[in-house]
Amino acid sequence: MSESNSPADGIRTGALLGFDAVDSEITFKSSDGRLFKLHKKHLEVGAGGFPPSEFSQEPDEVVPLPESSETLEVLFQYLYPARHPLLLKLEDAISFGVLASVAEAAEKYQVYMAMDVYMKAMGAKLHDHPCEILIYAEKHGYTTLLDQAAILLLDAPFKETMGKLPIHLSIPWAMYHAAWTQFQIAICHNRFRQQTYQNQNDNQILMELTSKVSLVAAGRVNFSKIWWDTGMKQRADAIGTFSHFI
């Protein structure tokens, strides 16, 4: 039997579940009014943020949630022993807004099967949404993703980034951005001992490094293309990653 190539097939398996079982014990209501009827046993096993003991067992009890039905439909699939949405299909089938919303909800409600999947799905969108992913990664302790997003965000307009960041990240970001910007300026006034690679133009390498702050910051991870002046290399190492500024 061949698999369907439709991205929706990997996302809307919840429609097959229905979330309307007559023997369900808990009913959730999305922000746009859709009802989701779930079984307590799946909440107990699959999530840490939905303590079943805190919910009334009254059959007519409805628990309102702030998330949309589109978000909850995807999220709740990870509570049931069924085939879950595929990571590659996630990137194609839903917008970044929904992806980010599900990722946030997975962390909020501790839906274990979804947390890692959506962290990786967010990482796949790193180049398109570095600021949003930096905020998400910092909030939930994904340090590697946080530092990767910070490097890319160095090239964004400083004022624009500061307007998006939560207050507690504003000063760390200002310090981090200033450190790498100053280092980039220093590159232009410093002489390098260069290691020549076959078919590789050292001048082009230097030009690229001084064209974007992110390339300078990323370069500290791999100095194989250029023999840096010892003092400059030590200065770059001393700046470190964004997570060290928080």
C-alpha positions in Angstrom: 0.0 0.0 0.0 1.5 3.4 -1.0 1.5 6.3 1.4 -0.3 9.5 0.5 1.8 12.5 -0.5 -0.7 15.0 0.8 0.8 17.0 3.7 -2.6 17.2 5.2 -2.7 13.4 5.6 0.1 13.7 8.1 -1.5 16.6 10.0 -5.2 15.9 10.2 -5.1 12.4 11.7 -6.9 14.0 14.6 -10.0 14.1 12.4 -9.9 10.3 12.3 -9.7 10.3 16.1 -12.6 12.7 16.2 -12.0 13.9 19.7 -15.7 13.2 20.3 -15.7 9.8 21.9 -18.9 9.2 23.9 -16.9 7.6 26.8 -14.6 10.5 27.2 -14.3 12.1 30.7 -13.0 15.6 29.9 -14.1 18.2 27.4 -11.9 21.1 26.4 -13.1 24.1 24.5 -10.8 26.0 22.1 -10.7 29.8 21.9 -12.8 29.6 18.7 -15.4 27.3 20.2 -14.6 23.8 19.1 -15.0 21.0 21.7 -12.4 18.3 22.2 -13.5 15.3 24.2 -10.5 13.4 25.7 -9.9 10.4 27.9 -8.2 11.0 31.3 -6.0 8.0 30.9 -4.3 9.5 27.9 -3.8 12.9 29.7 -2.3 11.0 32.6 0.2 9.2 30.5 0.9 11.7 27.7 1.0 15.1 29.5 2.2 16.6 32.7 0.3 19.9 32.4 -3.2 18.5 32.5 -3.6 17.0 36.0 -6.8 15.0 35.6 -7.5 15.1 39.3 -8.1 18.8 39.1 -10.9 18.5 36.6 -14.5 17.8 37.5 -15.9 14.5 36.4 -19.3 16.1 35.6 -20.2 15.0 32.1 -21.3 18.6 31.1 -18.1 20.2 32.4 -16.2 22.1 29.7 -12.7 23.4 30.3 -11.9 26.5 28.2 -8.4 26.8 26.8 -6.8 29.9 25.2 -5.4 28.0 22.2 -7.2 27.8 18.8 -8.8 24.6 17.5 -6.1 24.4 14.8 -3.5 24.3 17.5 -5.3 21.9 19.8 -6.2 19.5 17.0 -2.5 19.0 16.2 -1.4 18.9 19.8 -3.9 16.4 21.1 -2.9 13.9 18.5 0.2 13.3 20.5 -1.8 12.1 23.5 -3.2 9.1 21.7 -1.5 5.9 20.6 -1.8 6.7 16.9 0.5 7.7 14.1 1.7 11.2 14.8 2.2 14.0 12.3 5.6 13.6 10.5 8.2 16.4 11.0 8.7 17.0 7.3 5.0 17.3 6.7 4.6 19.7 9.6 6.9 22.2 7.9 4.8 22.1 4.7 1.3 21.7 6.0 1.0 24.4 8.6 2.1 28.0 8.8 4.9 29.1 11.1 2.3 30.8 13.3 0.5 27.5 14.0 3.8 25.7 14.3 5.0 28.1 16.9 1.7 28.0 18.7 1.7 24.2 18.9 5.4 24.2 20.1 4.5 26.7 22.8 1.4 24.7 23.8 3.4 21.4 23.9 5.7 23.0 26.4 2.9 24.7 28.4 1.0 21.5 28.8 4.0 19.2 28.9 2.9 17.0 26.1 6.0 14.9 26.1 5.7 13.3 22.7 5.3 16.7 21.0 7.9 18.7 22.8 11.0 17.3 21.1 9.3 17.0 17.7 8.3 20.7 17.7 11.6 21.9 19.1 13.2 20.3 16.0 10.5 21.7 13.7 11.1 25.2 15.1 14.8 24.7 14.5 14.1 23.9 10.8 12.6 27.4 10.5 15.6 29.1 12.1 16.8 31.1 9.1 13.3 32.5 8.5 12.3 33.4 12.1 15.4 33.8 14.2 13.9 36.3 16.7 10.7 34.2 17.4 12.8 31.1 17.8 15.3 32.8 20.1 12.5 33.8 22.4 11.0 30.3 22.4 14.4 28.6 22.9 15.3 30.9 25.8 11.9 30.5 27.5 12.1 26.7 27.4 15.8 26.1 28.0 16.9 25.0 24.5 20.4 26.5 24.8 21.9 25.2 21.5 18.9 26.5 19.5 19.1 29.8 21.4 22.7 30.4 20.5 22.1 29.4 16.8 19.2 31.9 16.6 21.2 34.6 18.2 24.0 34.4 15.6 21.5 34.8 12.7 19.7 37.6 14.5 22.9 39.7 14.6 22.2 40.7 11.0 18.7 42.0 11.7 18.2 45.7 12.4 19.1 46.3 16.1 16.1 48.6 16.9 13.7 46.1 15.3 15.1 43.2 17.3 15.0 45.2 20.5 11.3 46.0 19.9 10.5 42.3 19.7 12.5 40.9 22.6 11.0 40.5 26.1 12.4 43.0 28.6 14.6 40.5 30.4 16.5 39.8 27.1 17.0 43.4 26.1 20.2 44.2 28.0 21.8 40.9 27.3 21.0 41.3 23.6 22.4 44.9 23.5 25.6 43.7 25.2 26.0 40.6 22.9 25.3 42.7 19.7 27.7 45.4 20.7 30.4 42.9 21.5 30.3 41.3 18.1 29.8 44.6 16.2 32.9 46.0 17.9 34.8 42.8 17.0 33.7 43.1 13.4 35.1 46.7 13.3 38.3 45.5 14.8 38.7 42.9 12.1 38.9 45.7 9.5 41.9 47.2 11.4 43.8 44.0 12.2 46.3 42.1 10.1 45.8 38.4 9.7 48.2 35.6 9.2 46.3 33.7 6.5 46.3 30.0 5.7 45.9 29.5 1.9 43.7 26.7 0.8 43.9 25.3 -2.7 41.4 27.1 -5.0 40.3 29.4 -2.2 40.8 33.2 -2.2 41.7 34.5 1.2 40.7 38.1 0.3 37.3 36.8 -0.5 37.1 35.1 2.9 38.0 38.3 4.7 35.5 40.3 2.7 32.7 37.9 3.6 33.7 38.0 7.3 33.4 41.8 7.4 30.2 41.9 5.5 27.9 40.4 8.1 28.2 40.3 11.9 26.7 36.8 11.9 29.5 35.4 9.8 32.0 36.9 12.3 30.2 35.3 15.3 29.7 32.0 13.5 33.4 32.1 12.5 34.5 31.7 16.1 33.2 28.1 16.0 35.5 27.2 13.1 38.7 29.2 12.4 40.1 26.6 10.0 40.0 29.0 7.0 42.2 31.7 8.5 45.0 31.9 11.0 43.8 34.6 13.2 46.1 37.0 15.1 46.3 35.4 18.6 44.9 38.4 20.3 41.9 38.6 18.0 41.1 34.9 18.4 41.2 35.3 22.2 39.0 38.3 22.0 36.4 36.3 19.9 36.5 33.4 22.3 36.0 35.7 25.2 32.7 37.0 23.7 31.2 33.6 23.6 27.6 32.7 22.9 24.5 34.6 23.6 23.5 32.2 26.4 26.5 33.4 28.4 25.1 36.9 28.5 21.8 35.9 30.1 
